[in-house]
């Protein structure tokens, strides 16, 4: 990855975090907050799969879970780069 691409990727990440209201979380707590959010979404998705036929809410929960997993991966990659 070129330096320009890396800077561009970092700007995109920060923009997304800012828009999501996640920018004020101390970096040391960020991974834990993602884990907690994933746990809540997985619980709700489980409920939806067992008890409802609301496909839109199920899809939204599944999409949210996928987004949290991507965010978790991005945060873990950023942490590894910072410690290199």
N, C-alpha and C positions, 0 to 999 in steps of 0.2 A: 504494500500500500504506500502510495506517495504521501509526502508530508501534507500536500494540499488536500488530498482526499481525507486524510486523518483529521485535519482541522475542520473540514466541511462536515464530516461525520459527527465530530464533537459538538459543533454548533447545532446540528439537527437534534442531537440527543438533548442538549440543554434547552432548546426551544420546546421540545415535547414535554420535558419535565416541568418547565415553567408553566406551560399551558395546563398541565394536569394538576398544578398546585403542589407538586412534590419537591420543589426546589428548596423549601425552607426546612426540610428534614436534615438533621445532621448526618453527614456521610456515614458515620459509624453505625447509625440506626437504619439506614436505607434498606439493606438486605433483609433485616428482620421485619421491617414494615411490609416488604413485598411478600415475604413468606406468610405473614399474618393475613394479608389480603387474599393470597392464593387459597389459604385454608378456608376463609369465609366463602369465597366464590365456589370452591369445590363442594362445601356443605350445601349451599343453595342449589347448585346444579344437581346434586344428588337428590334433594327434595323434589326438584322439578321433574327429574326423570322418573321418580316413583309415583308422584301424586297429581301431576297436572298434564294437561295437553297443550299448554301455552308454548307453542313452538318458538314464538318470537322471543320470549324471555329466556327460554333454553338456549337459543342461538346467541343471544346477547351475553349470557353467562359463559358460554363456551368461548366466545370471542374474547371476553374479558380475561379468562384464564389463559388463553393463548398469548394475549398481549402481556400479561404479567410474567409469563415464562420467558418471553423475548426480552423483557425489561430486566429480568433476573440474570439472564445470560449476558446482556450488555453490561450490567453493573459488575458482574464477576470478571468479565474481560477487562473492563476499565481498571478494576482493582489490581489485576495481574500486571497490566501495563505500568501502572503507577509504582508498583513495587520492583519492577525490573530495573 
